[in-house]
Amino acid sequence: MVKSLTLNQTWSRCIAMWRWIVEQLKIRPEASVDSLKREWLRVHDPVRDLSGNCYFCAWVCTRKNESNTCVNCPGVRIDPQFSCESTAYHYIYNPAAFLRKLEQLNKKRLNRKGN
């Protein structure tokens, strides 16, 4: 069994994946987000089987007492209104805005830790 990631590792890998996806879509605009997620994982994290090919979903699934993925999402922990399917930054329809939202939430998360 693969060791689960820490919350910090989860945020770091998630953002790295989305930065790569956004760059790849500039080069290959015909590519689908889902296929790029699978490709990134095959290359960068081949031993990990992630729920929904998503680091946030997978992190929730590794917690013993947390089963509702969306309610317990690491993004929701920072912003209770966060949803990966928000019309403002939907992960499939607007991956660049989704990445910006993740980076914004991560900055807020890191600032909270420093206080």
Stockholm file with secondary structure:
# STOCKHOLM 1.0

chainA/1-115         MVKSLTLNQTWSRCIAMWRWIVEQLKIRPEASVDSLKREWLRVHDPVRDLSGNCYFCAWVCTRKNESNTCVNCPGVRIDPQFSCESTAYHYIYNPAAFLRKLEQLNKKRLNRKGN
#=GR chainA/1-115 SS CCCCCCHHHHHHHHHHHHHHHHHHHHHCTTSCHHHHHHHHHHHHCTTCCCGGGCHHHHHHHTSTTCCCTTTTCHHHHHCTTCCTTCTTTCTTTCHHHHHHHHHHHHHHHHHHHHC
#=GC SS_cons         CCCCCCHHHHHHHHHHHHHHHHHHHHHCTTSCHHHHHHHHHHHHCTTCCCGGGCHHHHHHHTSTTCCCTTTTCHHHHHCTTCCTTCTTTCTTTCHHHHHHHHHHHHHHHHHHHHC
//
